[in-house]
Amino acid sequence: SSGINAEYGDYNFRIALKTWDHFTILPDTILDCLIYLPEVVLSLSLITLNNLYMALARQMTKWENYEFQEARNKAFMAKLISFKLFNAFHSLIYIGFVLHDLYSLRIRL
């Protein structure tokens, strides 16, 4: 076991540090990269969900069987915009309306 000695005015501190020789600790570069993992996962999920919503909007529009192409295009765009807005802001909606955590919401805005 090793430690650090520190002095602060009239006080002496000894901070004990445990050594873990039998554990393998990840290098700092890997640990630094793990900080960005949630952002990468969120980005990939946004892309995946956008593709899924596009296919869903197309299929739903086909099922509705519009008589005119213009009406079909308007309905498709309305679905697509609503899906994309939800996909872009679902985390903020969750934080604001489900968790009621205004501090976290302000940080993300």
Secondary structure by P-SEA (a helix, b strand, c coil): cbbbbbbcccbbbbbbbbbccccccccaaaaaaaaaaaaaaaaaaaaaaaaaaaaaaaaaaaaaccccaaaaaaaaaaaaaaaaaaaacaaaaaaccccccaaaaaaac
